[in-house]
Amino acid sequence: QVQFAESGGGLVQAGGSLRLSCAASGRTFSINNIGWYRQAPGKQHEYVAHISRIGSTGYADSVKGRFTISRDNAKNTVYLQMSSVRPEDTAAYYCNFHPRPDYWGQGTQVTVSS
């Protein structure tokens, strides 16, 4: 019953910051672990970060120290604060369940210029 809608992507210069949002529908959002994933051209979906219903977080080594995941259960929204972005962060970003993602939505494109 949960559906996700990603937003906030765009073009950003290397070293800059961007905040992505994941708005979810349904009343069961707060009980799920939610993850952010990304997909670069020609590659599989890659795990980026996740957050539990109580706020415990985990990050891929590639983004640790630069990205921060958070959630607002009252708003059914998960955020990804991206700082010190690099060209290799360029990808379509998706939110989904963690550790077992369901079908992928449209995502939001993040492009980092060098």
RAQUINOR-V355699 format. One record per residue. N is the residue number from 1. RES is the residue in one letter. SS is DSSP state (~ for helix, > for strand, _ for the rest). OMEGA is omega in radians with two decimals (none if undefined). D_LAST is the distance of its C-alpha to the last C-alpha in Angstrom with 1 decimal. Layout:
[[N;RES;SS;OMEGA;D_LAST] [N;RES;SS;OMEGA;D_LAST]]
This chain:
[[1;Q;_;-3.13;39.9] [2;V;_;3.06;36.5] [3;Q;_;-3.07;33.8] [4;F;>;3.07;30.2] [5;A;>;-3.12;28.0] [6;E;>;3.10;24.3] [7;S;>;3.05;22.5] [8;G;_;-3.14;19.8] [9;G;_;3.14;16.7] [10;G;>;3.13;14.3] [11;L;>;-3.12;11.0] [12;V;>;3.11;9.3] [13;Q;>;3.07;6.5] [14;A;_;-3.10;5.5] [15;G;_;-3.11;9.0] [16;G;_;-3.07;10.8] [17;S;_;3.14;13.7] [18;L;>;3.07;15.4] [19;R;>;3.10;18.9] [20;L;>;3.11;20.2] [21;S;>;3.09;23.9] [22;C;>;3.13;26.3] [23;A;>;-3.08;29.7] [24;A;>;3.03;32.6] [25;S;_;3.13;36.0] [26;G;_;-3.08;39.2] [27;R;_;-3.12;41.2] [28;T;_;-3.07;40.3] [29;F;~;-3.01;36.7] [30;S;~;-3.12;37.6] [31;I;~;-3.06;39.1] [32;N;_;2.90;36.1] [33;N;_;-3.08;33.3] [34;I;>;3.12;30.1] [35;G;>;2.92;26.9] [36;W;>;3.11;23.3] [37;Y;>;3.08;22.0] [38;R;>;-3.12;19.0] [39;Q;>;3.05;18.8] [40;A;_;-3.13;16.1] [41;P;_;3.11;17.3] [42;G;_;-3.10;20.2] [43;K;_;3.09;20.5] [44;Q;_;3.04;23.0] [45;H;_;-3.08;22.8] [46;E;>;3.08;21.5] [47;Y;>;3.13;23.1] [48;V;>;-3.08;20.9] [49;A;>;3.04;23.6] [50;H;>;-3.14;27.2] [51;I;>;-3.14;29.7] [52;S;_;-3.13;33.5] [53;R;_;3.14;36.0] [54;I;_;3.03;36.7] [55;G;_;3.04;33.2] [56;S;_;-3.02;32.7] [57;T;>;3.03;29.1] [58;G;>;-3.06;27.3] [59;Y;>;2.94;23.8] [60;A;_;-3.13;22.1] [61;D;_;-3.07;21.3] [62;S;_;-3.09;17.6] [63;V;_;-3.09;17.4] [64;K;_;-3.12;20.4] [65;G;_;-3.13;20.1] [66;R;_;-3.12;17.0] [67;F;>;3.08;18.5] [68;T;>;3.09;22.0] [69;I;>;3.12;24.3] [70;S;>;3.12;27.3] [71;R;>;3.05;30.0] [72;D;>;-3.06;32.6] [73;N;~;3.13;35.5] [74;A;~;3.13;37.4] [75;K;~;-3.09;34.7] [76;N;_;-3.05;34.0] [77;T;>;3.02;30.3] [78;V;>;-3.09;27.7] [79;Y;>;2.97;24.4] [80;L;>;3.08;21.2] [81;Q;>;-3.10;19.5] [82;M;>;3.12;15.9] [83;S;_;-3.14;14.7] [84;S;_;-3.06;12.1] [85;V;_;-3.11;9.9] [86;R;_;3.10;7.6] [87;P;~;3.13;5.9] [88;E;~;3.02;9.6] [89;D;~;-3.13;11.0] [90;T;_;-3.10;10.5] [91;A;>;2.91;14.2] [92;A;>;-3.08;17.4] [93;Y;>;-3.09;18.9] [94;Y;>;2.93;22.7] [95;C;>;-3.09;25.5] [96;N;>;3.07;28.7] [97;F;>;3.08;31.5] [98;H;_;0.14;31.1] [99;P;_;-3.10;32.1] [100;R;_;-3.14;33.3] [101;P;_;3.08;31.1] [102;D;_;3.13;32.9] [103;Y;_;-3.09;31.9] [104;W;_;3.07;28.3] [105;G;_;-3.10;27.7] [106;Q;_;-3.11;25.3] [107;G;_;3.06;22.4] [108;T;>;-3.02;19.6] [109;Q;>;3.02;16.2] [110;V;>;3.12;13.1] [111;T;>;-3.12;9.8] [112;V;>;3.14;6.6] [113;S;>;-3.13;3.8] [114;S;_;none;0.0]]
